[in-house]
Amino acid sequence: MKKLSAEFFGTFWLVLGGCGSAVLAAGFPGLGIGFVGVSLAFGLTVLTMAYAVGGISGGHFNPAVSIGLATAGRFSWSQVPSYIIAQVAGGIAGAMVLYIIATGKADASLGGFASNGYDDQSPGHFSMLAGLVTEVVMTAFFLIIILGATAKKAPAGFAPIAIGLALTLIHLISIPVTNTSVNPARSVAVALFAGGPALQQLWLFIVAPIVGAIIGALIHQSLLADD
């Protein structure tokens, strides 16, 4: 239960902090943090919670990461379903809190509510193929970085920094393409409140990160693993 609670609250913080920065602060008149600030916010959510609760659950906060780690033999497949349930529940709870905050003024405009998308729903109007390739490749590299940073021979205590900065870089690259998922729980959580096209296109942001995570895990285990 402690592990599942850690995953719940970690994913809650990721959605509230990362998506919250996009919904509440990115375009705030005169003080907007822009997509660079949003990218940093997502990285900071993972970095902070990895230090806070990573020692309890491993600090996945992402169904694709749990599946990737299991593929690499670093995590038990038997625990994957319960982790995913906790992550999705935490993400939805975080999105619910964000929705309550964001609608707390008379002229509230949620826009896409930080949802992911392609074609007309892409910030840069990138195609479905571009979005698919982006999500697969970004998640694959995310897993390679996670597995490398947490390997036995990696410097101890620095993994959360490497992982948080990796997520920041991933967002800097891919926000214009898909608004960056690499995390099915994050995508499901906000899509439930955004509705419409966000729900219609949600399949890509569930499938692509999982495929990417498996590819990244296999690449690491076959070509890079040294532990």
ZIZIHU-V91912 format. One record per residue. N is the residue number from 1. NEAR is the number of other C-alpha atoms within 12 Angstrom. D_CENTER is the distance of its C-alpha to the mean C-alpha in whole Angstrom. Layout:
n = <N/N>
near = <NEAR/NEAR>
d_center = <D_CENTER/D_CENTER>
This chain:
n = <1/2/3/4/5/6/7/8/9/10/11/12/13/14/15/16/17/18/19/20/21/22/23/24/25/26/27/28/29/30/31/32/33/34/35/36/37/38/39/40/41/42/43/44/45/46/47/48/49/50/51/52/53/54/55/56/57/58/59/60/61/62/63/64/65/66/67/68/69/70/71/72/73/74/75/76/77/78/79/80/81/82/83/84/85/86/87/88/89/90/91/92/93/94/95/96/97/98/99/100/101/102/103/104/105/106/107/108/109/110/111/112/113/114/115/116/117/118/119/120/121/122/123/124/125/126/127/128/129/130/131/132/133/134/135/136/137/138/139/140/141/142/143/144/145/146/147/148/149/150/151/152/153/154/155/156/157/158/159/160/161/162/163/164/165/166/167/168/169/170/171/172/173/174/175/176/177/178/179/180/181/182/183/184/185/186/187/188/189/190/191/192/193/194/195/196/197/198/199/200/201/202/203/204/205/206/207/208/209/210/211/212/213/214/215/216/217/218/219/220/221/222/223/224/225/226/227>
near = <13/18/25/30/28/30/43/39/39/47/49/38/42/50/50/39/37/47/49/38/36/39/37/33/24/26/21/16/10/9/12/17/21/24/32/26/30/39/37/32/35/45/35/34/38/43/34/29/33/35/26/21/28/30/19/21/32/34/42/50/48/50/48/45/44/42/40/41/39/29/30/32/20/29/23/18/19/14/23/29/20/23/39/35/25/33/43/40/35/35/42/34/30/35/40/28/24/33/32/20/20/27/20/14/12/9/8/15/19/28/25/29/42/45/44/53/47/37/23/20/31/30/24/22/20/24/22/26/19/24/40/36/27/36/44/35/31/40/45/37/34/45/49/35/35/40/42/34/30/29/25/15/15/19/14/14/19/20/30/35/26/31/39/34/28/33/40/32/29/38/38/26/24/36/40/31/32/44/42/47/55/48/53/43/47/49/50/45/42/49/38/31/31/31/23/19/24/32/26/21/31/35/25/35/42/35/29/36/42/39/34/38/41/34/32/38/38/27/25/31/25/15/15/19/25/15/18>
d_center = <22/21/19/17/18/16/13/13/14/11/8/11/11/7/8/12/11/9/10/13/14/14/16/18/19/18/21/23/27/28/25/22/19/18/15/16/16/12/11/13/11/8/9/12/10/9/12/14/13/13/17/17/17/16/19/19/17/15/12/10/8/6/9/9/9/12/14/14/15/18/18/19/21/19/19/21/20/22/19/17/18/18/15/13/15/14/11/11/14/12/10/13/15/13/13/17/18/16/18/21/21/20/23/26/28/30/29/25/24/20/20/17/15/12/12/11/14/17/21/22/18/17/17/20/21/20/21/19/20/18/15/15/16/14/11/13/14/11/9/13/13/10/12/15/14/13/16/18/18/18/21/25/26/23/24/24/22/20/17/14/16/15/11/11/13/11/8/10/12/10/9/13/14/12/12/16/15/12/11/8/5/5/4/7/7/6/8/11/11/12/14/16/17/17/19/21/20/16/17/19/17/14/15/14/10/11/14/12/9/12/14/13/12/16/17/16/17/20/21/20/22/25/25/24/24/27/27>
